[in-house]
Amino acid sequence: MNNEWTRVTREEMTGSEATRKSLTYWQDVWRRLRQNVMAMTGLIMIITISLLAIFGPMFSDFSYSDQVLAYANIPPRIEVTKITDDHYVYVHNEFRLIEVTADGELIGIPEEIEKNTINRYITYNIGGNEVKFDYSSAMASTGKKGSTATEEVSNKMIDKYEIYVNGSPIDKYNAKEVSNKTYFLGTDNLGRDVWTRVLYGARISLTVGLVASIVNVFIGVLYGGIAGYEGGKVDNIMMRIVDIINSVPLLLIVIMLMVVIEPGLKTIILTIGLVYWVGMARLVRGQVLSLKEQEFVLAARALGVSKGKIIVRHLIPNAIGPIVVSMMMAIPSAIFTESFLSFIGLGVSAPEASWGTLANDALGGIRSYPYQLVVPSIAIALTMFAFNFLGDGLRDALDPRLRK
């Protein structure tokens, strides 16, 4: 009889049942967020852009305001022409020569011996050699003078000039294209480093995005929480104030502030502080209205918890998912708003660098120097994509209905 009954061990009771460590809500959110490839890509892009904005200018040889007019409008890729065994030049679209090294590092403007504007040629002294740069055929082919002619012939520059070294023509078609070693992304129309100015523009854009987040948290969340919890006349009055603020065009607010204070980053930050919280306030109010009749709120009231503590410690934490997602989506919107205002001249003032001002400055030479517009445009697009990818991932990760 005793041989027919044996004690079952704990291992035999559990068998091959799979067990998993219990995760908290935020640990589970992070687990699901890591599984979202696009969200993690956006997060890595945001971290990279932030690090470049903070530390990038420290490693640059130039400031955002340093001007070298002789190096204006030099692209990221240049054609290097060999004139002697040890000397090379870059033929600028504006009909002048710049001395460079074989691998694309700018040396400087060579010494001018003669500049003939009537016959359209310039004679330089380069390494003891007399170098004549004849661009008469370029100007004659267009029949125009000035920047318009320069823009029209820039695409076929090599067919519109001749170079003579000590009276003998050189083979200009042996020019090779190399990267600009001095200015990584080229220069603008005042000879300023585009790469450094883009990094400073990232600082301004991320600062505006950070301000938008802080405003949403400290004004929009609290304002909407109070309006939703109080209800009645208080809610009605507070929401009508939101409607009034929301009805005034953003551009009109900026113009009015410019009359009082000077244009610049302060004006944009103040504008965002005045109007950017209304969307968050509406969202939080709706969340609080649906939560305030829940049992945990009634229990807190029965225990004598004050209204402020109920809002801050119970209602807002339970609506944190939509709040985080909305806040993340507001950042690219604020960045785009700043870029737009700077583009139309209502943002930061020269010589400060903003992605919007960089794009505006590049419009004048968009046909001859398109890189000046492409670079800030890519920076704006990548930043907005990154925040949108992360916002979409957070929306999915914070949704309790998708929790497994």
PEZI-V725958 format. One record per backbone hydrogen bond with DSSP energy under -1.0 kcal/mol. NH is the residue of the N-H (numbers start at 1). CO is the residue of the C=O. If there is no record, write none. Layout:
nh={NH	NH}
co={CO	CO}
//
This chain:
nh={4	13	14	15	17	28	29	30	31	32	33	34	36	40	41	42	43	44	45	46	47	48	49	50	51	52	53	54	55	56	59	60	71	72	73	78	80	81	83	84	89	90	92	95	98	99	100	101	104	107	108	113	114	116	121	122	123	124	125	126	129	131	132	133	134	135	138	139	140	141	143	150	151	152	153	156	157	159	160	162	164	165	166	168	170	172	174	175	176	178	180	181	186	187	188	191	194	197	198	199	200	201	202	203	204	205	206	207	208	209	210	211	212	213	214	215	216	217	218	219	220	221	223	224	225	226	227	228	229	230	231	235	236	237	238	239	240	241	242	243	244	245	246	247	253	254	255	256	257	258	259	261	268	269	270	271	272	273	274	275	276	278	281	282	283	284	285	286	287	288	289	290	292	294	298	299	300	301	302	303	304	305	310	311	312	313	314	315	316	319	320	323	324	325	326	327	328	329	330	334	335	336	337	338	339	340	341	342	343	344	346	352	358	359	360	361	362	363	366	369	372	373	374	375	377	378	379	380	381	382	383	384	385	386	387	388	389	390	391	392	393	394	395	396	397	398	402	403}
co={1	9	10	11	14	24	25	26	27	28	29	30	33	36	37	38	39	40	41	42	43	44	45	46	47	48	49	50	51	52	56	57	68	69	188	178	176	89	87	87	81	98	96	92	90	108	88	105	101	99	99	123	123	121	116	133	114	131	111	129	126	124	164	122	162	120	160	135	136	137	139	146	147	148	149	153	154	156	157	134	132	168	130	165	163	170	171	172	80	78	76	104	183	74	192	188	186	193	194	195	196	197	198	199	200	201	202	203	204	205	206	207	208	209	210	211	212	213	214	215	215	216	219	220	221	222	223	224	225	226	227	231	232	233	234	235	236	237	238	239	240	241	242	243	249	250	251	252	253	254	255	257	264	265	266	267	268	269	270	271	272	275	277	278	279	280	281	282	283	284	285	286	288	291	294	295	296	297	298	299	301	300	306	307	308	309	310	310	311	316	317	319	320	321	322	323	324	325	326	330	331	332	333	334	335	336	337	338	339	340	341	349	354	355	356	357	358	360	363	365	369	370	370	371	373	374	375	376	377	378	379	380	381	382	383	384	385	386	387	388	389	390	391	392	393	394	399	400}
//
